[in-house]
Amino acid sequence: MVLAAGLSKRFGDNKLLQYFKGRRMIEYSISSAINADVGDVFVVTSRSTDIETSYSHLITRIVNASPEAGIASSISAGISRISRSYDSCIIMLADQPFVPTKHIRALYEIARREKVGIVYTKCQNWYGNPAYFDSRYFRFMQSMTGDSGAKSMISDNFHDSRYLDIIDCRYLIDIDNQHDLKNAEAIYDELFLRGSI
């Protein structure tokens, strides 16, 4: 589940539709989710976000009618849609375009192997998305509010979780403003040459 319903207030325009190295930003996370090949791909957007891409036939769009209510509203909208049909979900953020496909796949594989309810991403002292959640957390995820996102659920359930270190924290760059975009451009080529994007 790719969360792509943010209002981009700090960016000044819809950042996910900006072109970055020849593709719109939203296409990076969608492509990684599809190529991870661990299940169906859902993209949570606002009504105003046009996500028509070459990947459109491979995804299902879920509309968050109240994106101004914060990231939790996108999680709730997405989980409400899938909760009756799926036994787990990996949550990704559309403004983290560099997360490698192999990292997403590894989250799923660790969860299945270790039989835990949550597997989250960790780098140094930071932890959070992308993260895997078993369906036993779906009810709580549907009731979340505000901008806490999934991190609060992770911190409340360390006893039922594992973490997966990412090889380089730069893969987790979160593009919120124009300065972040410039930083992303500066590191893109080095990360891309590793063949992991």
SULNOR-V354919 format. One record per residue. N is the residue number from 1. RES is the residue in one small letter. SS is DSSP state (H for helix, E for strand, L for the rest). OMEGA is omega in whole degrees, -180 to 180 (* if undefined). Layout:
# SULNOR-V354919
n=N res=RES ss=SS omega=OMEGA
n=N res=RES ss=SS omega=OMEGA
This chain:
# SULNOR-V354919
n=1 res=m ss=L omega=-180
n=2 res=v ss=E omega=-179
n=3 res=l ss=E omega=-173
n=4 res=a ss=E omega=-176
n=5 res=a ss=L omega=-179
n=6 res=g ss=L omega=-176
n=7 res=l ss=L omega=177
n=8 res=s ss=L omega=-177
n=9 res=k ss=L omega=-177
n=10 res=r ss=L omega=-179
n=11 res=f ss=L omega=179
n=12 res=g ss=L omega=178
n=13 res=d ss=L omega=179
n=14 res=n ss=L omega=-175
n=15 res=k ss=H omega=-175
n=16 res=l ss=H omega=179
n=17 res=l ss=H omega=178
n=18 res=q ss=L omega=177
n=19 res=y ss=E omega=-179
n=20 res=f ss=E omega=-180
n=21 res=k ss=L omega=173
n=22 res=g ss=L omega=178
n=23 res=r ss=E omega=173
n=24 res=r ss=E omega=-174
n=25 res=m ss=H omega=-177
n=26 res=i ss=H omega=-177
n=27 res=e ss=H omega=-179
n=28 res=y ss=H omega=-178
n=29 res=s ss=H omega=178
n=30 res=i ss=H omega=179
n=31 res=s ss=H omega=179
n=32 res=s ss=H omega=-180
n=33 res=a ss=H omega=180
n=34 res=i ss=H omega=-176
n=35 res=n ss=H omega=176
n=36 res=a ss=H omega=172
n=37 res=d ss=L omega=178
n=38 res=v ss=L omega=178
n=39 res=g ss=L omega=179
n=40 res=d ss=L omega=-177
n=41 res=v ss=E omega=177
n=42 res=f ss=E omega=178
n=43 res=v ss=E omega=180
n=44 res=v ss=E omega=-178
n=45 res=t ss=E omega=168
n=46 res=s ss=L omega=180
n=47 res=r ss=L omega=-173
n=48 res=s ss=L omega=-177
n=49 res=t ss=L omega=178
n=50 res=d ss=L omega=-177
n=51 res=i ss=L omega=178
n=52 res=e ss=L omega=179
n=53 res=t ss=L omega=177
n=54 res=s ss=L omega=180
n=55 res=y ss=L omega=-170
n=56 res=s ss=H omega=-178
n=57 res=h ss=H omega=-178
n=58 res=l ss=H omega=-178
n=59 res=i ss=E omega=172
n=60 res=t ss=E omega=-179
n=61 res=r ss=E omega=174
n=62 res=i ss=E omega=-178
n=63 res=v ss=E omega=172
n=64 res=n ss=L omega=-177
n=65 res=a ss=L omega=-177
n=66 res=s ss=L omega=-177
n=67 res=p ss=H omega=179
n=68 res=e ss=H omega=-180
n=69 res=a ss=H omega=176
n=70 res=g ss=L omega=-175
n=71 res=i ss=H omega=179
n=72 res=a ss=H omega=180
n=73 res=s ss=H omega=176
n=74 res=s ss=H omega=177
n=75 res=i ss=H omega=-179
n=76 res=s ss=H omega=180
n=77 res=a ss=H omega=-179
n=78 res=g ss=H omega=-179
n=79 res=i ss=H omega=178
n=80 res=s ss=H omega=-179
n=81 res=r ss=H omega=-172
n=82 res=i ss=H omega=-166
n=83 res=s ss=L omega=-177
n=84 res=r ss=L omega=-173
n=85 res=s ss=L omega=-174
n=86 res=y ss=L omega=-178
n=87 res=d ss=L omega=179
n=88 res=s ss=E omega=-179
n=89 res=c ss=E omega=170
n=90 res=i ss=E omega=179
n=91 res=i ss=E omega=178
n=92 res=m ss=E omega=176
n=93 res=l ss=E omega=-176
n=94 res=a ss=L omega=180
n=95 res=d ss=L omega=168
n=96 res=q ss=L omega=-169
n=97 res=p ss=L omega=-172
n=98 res=f ss=L omega=-178
n=99 res=v ss=L omega=-176
n=100 res=p ss=L omega=177
n=101 res=t ss=H omega=-176
n=102 res=k ss=H omega=177
n=103 res=h ss=H omega=178
n=104 res=i ss=H omega=179
n=105 res=r ss=H omega=-178
n=106 res=a ss=H omega=176
n=107 res=l ss=H omega=-180
n=108 res=y ss=H omega=-177
n=109 res=e ss=H omega=178
n=110 res=i ss=H omega=180
n=111 res=a ss=H omega=-179
n=112 res=r ss=H omega=-178
n=113 res=r ss=H omega=-176
n=114 res=e ss=H omega=179
n=115 res=k ss=L omega=177
n=116 res=v ss=L omega=-176
n=117 res=g ss=L omega=-177
n=118 res=i ss=E omega=169
n=119 res=v ss=E omega=-175
n=120 res=y ss=E omega=-180
n=121 res=t ss=E omega=-180
n=122 res=k ss=E omega=173
n=123 res=c ss=E omega=-175
n=124 res=q ss=L omega=-178
n=125 res=n ss=L omega=-178
n=126 res=w ss=E omega=173
n=127 res=y ss=E omega=179
n=128 res=g ss=E omega=-178
n=129 res=n ss=E omega=-2
n=130 res=p ss=E omega=-176
n=131 res=a ss=E omega=179
n=132 res=y ss=E omega=177
n=133 res=f ss=E omega=175
n=134 res=d ss=E omega=-175
n=135 res=s ss=H omega=179
n=136 res=r ss=H omega=175
n=137 res=y ss=H omega=-175
n=138 res=f ss=H omega=-177
n=139 res=r ss=H omega=179
n=140 res=f ss=H omega=-179
n=141 res=m ss=H omega=179
n=142 res=q ss=H omega=-176
n=143 res=s ss=L omega=-178
n=144 res=m ss=L omega=179
n=145 res=t ss=L omega=174
n=146 res=g ss=L omega=-175
n=147 res=d ss=L omega=-178
n=148 res=s ss=L omega=180
n=149 res=g ss=L omega=-176
n=150 res=a ss=L omega=-175
n=151 res=k ss=H omega=-180
n=152 res=s ss=H omega=179
n=153 res=m ss=H omega=177
n=154 res=i ss=H omega=-176
n=155 res=s ss=H omega=179
n=156 res=d ss=H omega=-174
n=157 res=n ss=L omega=178
n=158 res=f ss=H omega=-179
n=159 res=h ss=H omega=-178
n=160 res=d ss=H omega=-174
n=161 res=s ss=E omega=170
n=162 res=r ss=E omega=175
n=163 res=y ss=E omega=177
n=164 res=l ss=E omega=176
n=165 res=d ss=E omega=174
n=166 res=i ss=L omega=-169
n=167 res=i ss=L omega=-177
n=168 res=d ss=L omega=-177
n=169 res=c ss=H omega=180
n=170 res=r ss=H omega=176
n=171 res=y ss=H omega=-177
n=172 res=l ss=H omega=-179
n=173 res=i ss=L omega=-177
n=174 res=d ss=L omega=-174
n=175 res=i ss=L omega=-179
n=176 res=d ss=L omega=-176
n=177 res=n ss=L omega=-177
n=178 res=q ss=H omega=178
n=179 res=h ss=H omega=177
n=180 res=d ss=H omega=-180
n=181 res=l ss=H omega=178
n=182 res=k ss=H omega=177
n=183 res=n ss=H omega=180
n=184 res=a ss=H omega=179
n=185 res=e ss=H omega=-178
n=186 res=a ss=H omega=-177
n=187 res=i ss=H omega=-174
n=188 res=y ss=H omega=-173
n=189 res=d ss=H omega=180
n=190 res=e ss=H omega=179
n=191 res=l ss=H omega=-178
n=192 res=f ss=H omega=-178
n=193 res=l ss=H omega=176
n=194 res=r ss=L omega=177
n=195 res=g ss=L omega=-175
n=196 res=s ss=L omega=-180
n=197 res=i ss=L omega=*
